[in-house]
Amino acid sequence: MPTTPRHLPPEALDEWLQVAADELGLDVSDVRIGTVLDVARDVAHGVARPAAPLTTFLLGIAVGRTEDPAALAACAERVTALAARWEAEHAEP
């Protein structure tokens, strides 16, 4: 296991998405990178950094359970609002 964090440069994100989606048998046109990254950012800042990957995983499960193409946006809005409420309720005075 590496001792220093490895970061994917932004320009390689599309390539990684294609490779990972191919491996998992998914269509990349179903992935809205910006939406997923925005949710991860909002949760990392509003809740806790480790909550970001967990929450985006939950988002994927929720979206995967529906046939509605607007499900990602709707679920993302709900989670972003939840992260904002969490941050407000747990802010130190």
N, CA, C and O of each residue as an XYZ file, in Angstrom:
372
protein
N       0.845     -1.174      0.000
C       0.000      0.000      0.000
C       0.891      1.236      0.000
O       1.857      1.303      0.759
N       0.567      2.237     -0.864
C       1.408      3.430     -0.930
C       1.339      4.240      0.365
O       0.313      4.270      1.046
N       2.449      4.891      0.683
C       2.496      5.694      1.902
C       2.104      7.143      1.642
O       1.762      7.867      2.577
N       2.149      7.574      0.387
C       1.735      8.929      0.064
C       0.465      8.856     -0.790
O       0.311      7.937     -1.594
N      -0.446      9.825     -0.618
C      -1.671      9.791     -1.408
C      -1.383      9.986     -2.884
O      -0.488     10.745     -3.258
N      -2.145      9.298     -3.720
C      -2.016      9.457     -5.159
C      -3.243     10.191     -5.651
O      -4.368      9.854     -5.280
N      -3.030     11.187     -6.480
C      -4.132     12.003     -6.964
C      -4.259     11.850     -8.471
O      -3.264     11.829     -9.196
N      -5.476     11.747     -8.920
C      -5.763     11.666    -10.346
C      -5.877     13.088    -10.883
O      -6.707     13.858    -10.400
N      -5.065     13.451    -11.866
C      -5.193     14.801    -12.418
C      -6.561     14.950    -13.093
O      -7.076     13.992    -13.669
N      -7.142     16.139    -13.023
C      -8.488     16.344    -13.585
C      -8.625     15.890    -15.028
O      -9.670     15.369    -15.420
N      -7.597     16.081    -15.808
C      -7.684     15.702    -17.220
C      -7.761     14.188    -17.425
O      -8.148     13.734    -18.501
N      -7.404     13.412    -16.422
C      -7.465     11.956    -16.529
C      -8.783     11.391    -16.009
O      -9.014     10.185    -16.099
N      -9.642     12.237    -15.470
C     -10.885     11.762    -14.878
C     -11.789     11.087    -15.899
O     -12.356     10.033    -15.610
N     -11.934     11.664    -17.075
C     -12.778     11.048    -18.102
C     -12.247      9.684    -18.517
O     -13.014      8.742    -18.715
N     -10.929      9.586    -18.645
C     -10.332      8.299    -19.024
C     -10.593      7.256    -17.941
O     -10.975      6.124    -18.240
N     -10.383      7.646    -16.669
C     -10.637      6.718    -15.560
C     -12.104      6.301    -15.539
O     -12.413      5.126    -15.345
N     -13.001      7.252    -15.736
C     -14.426      6.951    -15.750
C     -14.739      5.901    -16.805
O     -15.474      4.952    -16.533
N     -14.193      6.057    -18.000
C     -14.454      5.101    -19.076
C     -13.927      3.714    -18.731
O     -14.620      2.716    -18.930
N     -12.709      3.651    -18.216
C     -12.094      2.364    -17.869
C     -12.893      1.676    -16.755
O     -13.193      0.485    -16.844
N     -13.232      2.433    -15.707
C     -13.971      1.849    -14.582
C     -15.378      1.431    -15.006
O     -15.851      0.364    -14.615
N     -16.047      2.265    -15.799
C     -17.390      1.927    -16.265
C     -17.371      0.677    -17.136
O     -18.235     -0.190    -17.003
N     -16.386      0.585    -18.027
C     -16.249     -0.620    -18.855
C     -16.079     -1.857    -17.996
O     -16.700     -2.889    -18.249
N     -15.240     -1.753    -16.982
C     -14.977     -2.887    -16.090
C     -16.255     -3.338    -15.375
O     -16.464     -4.530    -15.149
N     -17.106     -2.367    -15.024
C     -18.328     -2.670    -14.273
C     -19.545     -2.874    -15.172
O     -20.651     -3.110    -14.685
N     -19.337     -2.782    -16.486
C     -20.439     -2.977    -17.423
C     -21.453     -1.841    -17.388
O     -22.649     -2.068    -17.566
N     -20.979     -0.625    -17.160
C     -21.855      0.533    -17.079
C     -21.658      1.456    -18.268
O     -20.604      1.451    -18.904
N     -22.672      2.240    -18.558
C     -22.629      3.208    -19.646
C     -22.218      4.560    -19.074
O     -22.900      5.086    -18.195
N     -21.121      5.130    -19.554
C     -20.642      6.399    -19.013
C     -21.609      7.547    -19.251
O     -21.542      8.564    -18.561
N     -22.504      7.402    -20.213
C     -23.468      8.485    -20.447
C     -24.446      8.612    -19.281
O     -25.142      9.621    -19.167
N     -24.505      7.604    -18.417
C     -25.362      7.646    -17.238
C     -24.713      8.384    -16.075
O     -25.363      8.623    -15.057
N     -23.437      8.749    -16.210
C     -22.690      9.351    -15.107
C     -22.590     10.856    -15.295
O     -22.142     11.334    -16.337
N     -23.002     11.582    -14.301
C     -22.876     13.042    -14.290
C     -21.779     13.378    -13.288
O     -22.041     13.547    -12.097
N     -20.552     13.473    -13.783
C     -19.385     13.664    -12.921
C     -19.559     14.886    -12.026
O     -19.320     14.809    -10.820
N     -19.962     15.981    -12.588
C     -20.092     17.210    -11.813
C     -21.051     17.064    -10.646
O     -20.770     17.540     -9.547
N     -22.176     16.413    -10.875
C     -23.158     16.221     -9.809
C     -22.594     15.371     -8.686
O     -22.742     15.704     -7.510
N     -21.952     14.280     -9.045
C     -21.377     13.388     -8.035
C     -20.281     14.097     -7.242
O     -20.223     13.984     -6.018
N     -19.417     14.824     -7.942
C     -18.336     15.534     -7.257
C     -18.863     16.671     -6.381
O     -18.316     16.942     -5.313
N     -19.922     17.331     -6.836
C     -20.520     18.395     -6.021
C     -21.088     17.828     -4.723
O     -20.897     18.407     -3.654
N     -21.782     16.700     -4.815
C     -22.323     16.063     -3.605
C     -21.178     15.660     -2.679
O     -21.241     15.899     -1.473
N     -20.139     15.054     -3.235
C     -18.997     14.642     -2.413
C     -18.374     15.840     -1.712
O     -18.041     15.755     -0.530
N     -18.212     16.947     -2.414
C     -17.652     18.164     -1.822
C     -18.533     18.691     -0.696
O     -18.047     19.014      0.388
N     -19.842     18.772     -0.966
C     -20.764     19.315      0.033
C     -20.784     18.467      1.296
O     -20.818     19.000      2.404
N     -20.763     17.153      1.133
C     -20.766     16.258      2.289
C     -19.422     16.316      3.019
O     -19.386     16.337      4.249
N     -18.328     16.343      2.273
C     -17.004     16.408      2.901
C     -16.862     17.678      3.734
O     -16.274     17.647      4.815
N     -17.391     18.785      3.246
C     -17.264     20.056      3.957
C     -18.316     20.208      5.045
O     -18.034     20.775      6.101
N     -19.528     19.710      4.801
C     -20.609     19.922      5.734
C     -20.751     18.863      6.808
O     -21.303     19.132      7.875
N     -20.260     17.666      6.541
C     -20.405     16.557      7.495
C     -19.015     16.129      7.963
O     -18.584     16.486      9.059
N     -18.330     15.375      7.136
C     -16.966     14.929      7.424
C     -16.385     14.362      6.140
O     -17.102     13.784      5.323
N     -15.107     14.528      5.974
C     -14.451     14.057      4.749
C     -14.708     12.575      4.457
O     -15.006     12.233      3.312
N     -14.603     11.681      5.456
C     -14.858     10.267      5.163
C     -16.311      9.968      4.787
O     -16.599      8.905      4.237
N     -17.219     10.886      5.076
C     -18.624     10.672      4.722
C     -18.865     10.848      3.224
O     -19.884     10.383      2.713
N     -17.957     11.503      2.513
C     -18.150     11.778      1.088
C     -18.227     10.509      0.236
O     -19.203     10.347     -0.496
N     -17.247      9.604      0.295
C     -17.372      8.408     -0.540
C     -18.534      7.516     -0.112
O     -19.198      6.904     -0.949
N     -18.769      7.450      1.176
C     -19.897      6.655      1.664
C     -21.210      7.209      1.116
O     -22.069      6.449      0.669
N     -21.362      8.512      1.150
C     -22.600      9.141      0.687
C     -22.772      9.009     -0.814
O     -23.884      8.768     -1.283
N     -21.702      9.159     -1.579
C     -21.843      9.004     -3.030
C     -22.157      7.551     -3.388
O     -22.830      7.296     -4.387
N     -21.684      6.607     -2.595
C     -22.062      5.210     -2.791
C     -23.559      5.038     -2.544
O     -24.254      4.398     -3.334
N     -24.054      5.613     -1.443
C     -25.485      5.549     -1.147
C     -26.300      6.219     -2.253
O     -27.364      5.728     -2.629
N     -25.800      7.335     -2.770
C     -26.458      8.024     -3.866
C     -26.570      7.093     -5.077
O     -27.614      7.035     -5.728
N     -25.509      6.381     -5.368
C     -25.521      5.434     -6.490
C     -26.538      4.321     -6.297
O     -27.224      3.934     -7.243
N     -26.639      3.808     -5.087
C     -27.631      2.766     -4.813
C     -29.035      3.320     -5.007
O     -29.878      2.687     -5.644
N     -29.283      4.508     -4.456
C     -30.620      5.114     -4.576
C     -30.992      5.352     -6.032
O     -32.117      5.060     -6.438
N     -30.070      5.873     -6.817
C     -30.336      6.141     -8.223
C     -30.508      4.827     -8.986
O     -31.346      4.732     -9.883
N     -29.717      3.820     -8.630
C     -29.805      2.528     -9.303
C     -31.118      1.807     -9.089
O     -31.466      0.912     -9.859
N     -31.845      2.179     -8.065
C     -33.120      1.527     -7.766
C     -34.290      2.112     -8.545
O     -35.422      1.650     -8.401
N     -34.036      3.104     -9.352
C     -35.120      3.756    -10.082
C     -34.826      3.769    -11.580
O     -33.672      3.670    -11.998
N     -35.860      3.890    -12.363
C     -35.722      4.000    -13.817
C     -35.771      5.467    -14.261
O     -35.643      5.762    -15.450
N     -35.954      6.372    -13.313
C     -36.130      7.782    -13.606
C     -34.795      8.448    -13.930
O     -33.902      8.455    -13.083
N     -34.631      9.011    -15.137
C     -33.366      9.654    -15.494
C     -33.069     10.897    -14.656
O     -31.915     11.316    -14.571
N     -34.077     11.483    -14.046
C     -33.871     12.669    -13.210
C     -33.545     12.289    -11.768
O     -33.378     13.171    -10.926
N     -33.453     11.012    -11.473
C     -33.237     10.556    -10.100
C     -31.931     11.068     -9.518
O     -31.888     11.433     -8.343
N     -30.868     11.105    -10.306
C     -29.582     11.565     -9.780
C     -29.688     13.006     -9.301
O     -29.265     13.325     -8.190
N     -30.241     13.864    -10.121
C     -30.366     15.269     -9.729
C     -31.231     15.416     -8.485
O     -30.889     16.169     -7.573
N     -32.341     14.706     -8.444
C     -33.243     14.806     -7.296
C     -32.579     14.288     -6.027
O     -32.666     14.926     -4.978
N     -31.921     13.144     -6.112
C     -31.239     12.586     -4.937
C     -30.071     13.472     -4.521
O     -29.834     13.666     -3.329
N     -29.345     14.006     -5.486
C     -28.210     14.874     -5.184
C     -28.681     16.126     -4.451
O     -28.041     16.560     -3.493
N     -29.788     16.706     -4.889
C     -30.329     17.892     -4.212
C     -30.709     17.573     -2.772
O     -30.442     18.362     -1.865
N     -31.329     16.420     -2.564
C     -31.730     16.026     -1.211
C     -30.514     15.842     -0.312
O     -30.514     16.292      0.834
N     -29.479     15.183     -0.825
C     -28.283     14.929     -0.018
C     -27.524     16.229      0.258
O     -27.012     16.422      1.361
N     -27.447     17.112     -0.722
C     -26.776     18.391     -0.519
C     -27.495     19.207      0.552
O     -26.854     19.814      1.410
N     -28.810     19.220      0.502
C     -29.587     19.927      1.525
C     -29.376     19.290      2.899
O     -29.263     19.991      3.905
N     -29.325     17.975      2.931
C     -29.083     17.273      4.191
C     -27.717     17.638      4.762
O     -27.590     17.860      5.966
N     -26.699     17.700      3.914
C     -25.348     18.062      4.371
C     -25.329     19.488      4.922
O     -24.649     19.759      5.912
N     -26.069     20.398      4.290
C     -26.131     21.781      4.778
C     -26.825     21.838      6.142
O     -26.382     22.559      7.037
N     -27.911     21.077      6.297
C     -28.590     21.042      7.592
C     -27.691     20.444      8.661
O     -27.632     20.940      9.786
N     -26.994     19.377      8.301
C     -26.081     18.722      9.244
C     -25.030     19.716      9.734
O     -24.772     19.831     10.932
N     -24.437     20.425      8.787
C     -23.397     21.386      9.132
C     -23.954     22.459     10.074
O     -23.311     22.818     11.060
N     -25.142     22.963      9.768
C     -25.746     24.005     10.605
C     -26.077     23.482     12.008
O     -25.873     24.179     13.002
N     -26.579     22.274     12.073
C     -26.971     21.701     13.373
C     -25.779     21.296     14.217
O     -25.883     21.242     15.443
N     -24.657     21.013     13.593
C     -23.485     20.527     14.319
C     -22.364     21.555     14.404
O     -21.251     21.244     14.827
N     -22.672     22.779     13.999
C     -21.652     23.837     14.082
C     -21.366     24.182     15.532
O     -22.262     24.217     16.375
N     -20.110     24.433     15.794
C     -19.737     24.839     17.161
C     -20.107     26.302     17.337
O     -19.905     27.116     16.436
N     -20.652     26.631     18.509
C     -21.072     28.027     18.755
C     -19.918     28.989     18.827
O     -20.123     30.186     19.027
